[in-house]
Amino acid sequence: MTPDEFRRHGHQVIDWIAAYQEKIESYPVRSQVAPGEVLDALPQSPPETGEGFEGVLADLDRVLMPGITHWQHPSFFAYFPANASGPAILGDLLSSGLGVQGMLWATSPACTELETRVVDWLAQLLGLPEAFRGNGVIQDSASSASLVAVVAALHRAGGGKPGRDGIEARYTIYTSSHTHSSLEKTARICGIGAAAVRVVDVDPQTLAMDPARLETMIAQDRAAGAVPLLVCATVGTTSTTAVDPVPEIGAVCRRNSAWLHVDAAYAGVAAVCPELRWLNDGLAQYADSYVTNPHKWMLTNFDCTALWVADRAPLVGALSVLPEYLRNQATASGEVIDYRDWQIPLGRRFRALKLWSVIRWYGAQGLREHIRSGIGLAQQLAGWIEADAAFHLHPHHPLGLVCFRPLWPQLPDAEADAATLRIMQRLNDSGELYLTHTKAGGRVLLRMAIGAPGTEQRHVRGAWDRIAAAVRTEAAP
Ligand SMILES: *Cc1c(COP(=O)(O)O)cnc(C)c1O
């Protein structure tokens, strides 16, 4: 593709995306295709000769769009938001255009230094501890960041021996029953094993980890010869945005020389608003590592996870391996950061460009407005639910997620839960909105996560009216 051809098709692509943004509400929120439908519509074999680009756009419309779930749709309330925004898309496009592989400072100094600066901007925007400044890195996902944190914790616990050779300690990791599944996956990947992941009870009301229970479990495990490696505290659980008591958990970690990893994948970015800085409680005193995802609720296209550590030595110590073919003067001088030493893969994309575009376009004020608008809508929704006698509202909803369930007063619990899932299915099949569910205290809860950039009050009200009507229709004899 010549630069001239690129220009022509590039304009078509940008026009296509802009038109998509304009008409996104005309699509069903959740894709309505059956398994295999998209696959069957695609040719079995690749073309022998090049076909040009028009066909790609035509098939995007004809074959792929029916199989797309519209995450940016203003009535998308499932999972957590995965915000896209104009400046992030353009920043990502520039990164693709440059085609830089930023594994070392020497492979593109600007790729490394922009990342250092922009992750530091983010630490300032969120009011994160001084110790994190200069110690941040962009990862592809919170899951990878948690894996990196555990690897760094292993390095520190093993006395800083690269490769952990000869270390035979039986390590344990502590999570709550609401911790993200990525921690168990990490334990499996690291060879610590899923059985070494000890699940601490939560407070039945707040669903937050019980620090007294944590301390007891650690004491029992130590008595049995285990070494408490790491505790993962979550600020904003995926299930219900429960907030683990980080200061109390941190104190337990300190007493037991365990690494404190704080997972604020969804909620952390909300600290851009000064009134939500309580989300950072305990970080400055206790956190060894901290992760949040601009790619969820901060207008930055997937993938963009920010990971900070209070001390970079165990992280870099665990992950740097220097083969001959990567040796270079800059690395040898010790004056530069090579971010390949801060992550699992060697290669890395120039992700800082899109985060930089987002922060410069919106400014701190614009980012705050986005978070506040999502929270404001969530609080309105919570008010409507609370006022409706046919529903139970989960009382904890400080951010953009509201959890609730229909009461179904005539039905035993199991049948009531089945009825809740049935109406959710029916609503999602309608294409008018998309919500998901969770389980807490043994009961099914519906989750409505508000935070798509285009969501306005009319979308939330419309969704709520549909949910309430669906419950009344189902309950009618
Ligand atoms: C979404 C989420 C994750 C996983 O994030 P990825 O970036 O998709 O790996 C981890 N922890 C919490 C609390 C989350 O909400």
The ligand as an SDF file (V2000), in Angstrom:
LIG
                    3D

 15 15  0  0  0  0  0  0  0  0999 V2000
  -11.3780   -6.0190   35.2920 C   0  0  0  0  0  0  0  0  0  0  0  0
  -10.6190   -6.3960   36.4910 C   0  0  0  0  0  0  0  0  0  0  0  0
   -9.4350   -7.1320   36.3980 C   0  0  0  0  0  0  0  0  0  0  0  0
   -8.9390   -7.6790   35.0930 C   0  0  0  0  0  0  0  0  0  0  0  0
   -8.5510   -6.6670   34.2390 O   0  0  0  0  0  0  0  0  0  0  0  0
   -7.7850   -7.0140   32.8790 P   0  0  0  0  0  0  0  0  0  0  0  0
   -7.1120   -5.7220   32.5620 O   0  0  0  0  0  0  0  0  0  0  0  0
   -8.8480   -7.3790   31.9130 O   0  0  0  0  0  0  0  0  0  0  0  0
   -6.8510   -8.1310   33.1500 O   0  0  0  0  0  0  0  0  0  0  0  0
   -8.7320   -7.3830   37.5540 C   0  0  0  0  0  0  0  0  0  0  0  0
   -9.1630   -6.9360   38.7430 N   0  0  0  0  0  0  0  0  0  0  0  0
  -10.2980   -6.2360   38.8890 C   0  0  0  0  0  0  0  0  0  0  0  0
  -10.7280   -5.7560   40.2370 C   0  0  0  0  0  0  0  0  0  0  0  0
  -11.0750   -5.9410   37.7600 C   0  0  0  0  0  0  0  0  0  0  0  0
  -12.2120   -5.2570   37.9020 O   0  0  0  0  0  0  0  0  0  0  0  0
  1  2  1  0
  2  3  1  0
  2 14  2  0
  3  4  1  0
  3 10  2  0
  4  5  1  0
  5  6  1  0
  6  7  2  0
  6  8  1  0
  6  9  1  0
 10 11  1  0
 11 12  2  0
 12 13  1  0
 12 14  1  0
 14 15  1  0
M  END
$$$$
